[in-house]
């Protein structure tokens, strides 16, 4: 359930979304480290009041990052494919 009861919740939400953006950007550049996973988890933990919201955002981010990566893979495959 998505509830913002106090100003503290709102600030935590903004901070967590900001952290989440930073982590997703570094993950999509394939610099996935244990520290970034912990930071991502921490920023999600801050959002105890709006788990569903963040779940939707994270699924959307993962899907778009995957599709972008797949598109890049199709544009520049690691090996040459000859279509006959």
Rosetta blueprint (number, residue, H / E / L):
1 X L
2 X L
3 X L
4 X L
5 X L
6 X L
7 X H
8 X H
9 X H
10 X H
11 X H
12 X H
13 X H
14 X H
15 X H
16 X H
17 X H
18 X H
19 X H
20 X H
21 X H
22 X H
23 X H
24 X H
25 X H
26 X H
27 X H
28 X H
29 X L
30 X L
31 X L
32 X L
33 X L
34 X H
35 X H
36 X H
37 X H
38 X H
39 X H
40 X H
41 X H
42 X H
43 X H
44 X H
45 X H
46 X L
47 X L
48 X H
49 X H
50 X H
51 X H
52 X H
53 X H
54 X H
55 X H
56 X H
57 X H
58 X H
59 X H
60 X H
61 X H
62 X H
63 X H
64 X H
65 X H
66 X H
67 X H
68 X H
69 X H
70 X H
71 X H
72 X H
73 X H
74 X H
75 X H
76 X L
77 X L
78 X L
79 X L
80 X L
81 X L
82 X L
83 X L
84 X L
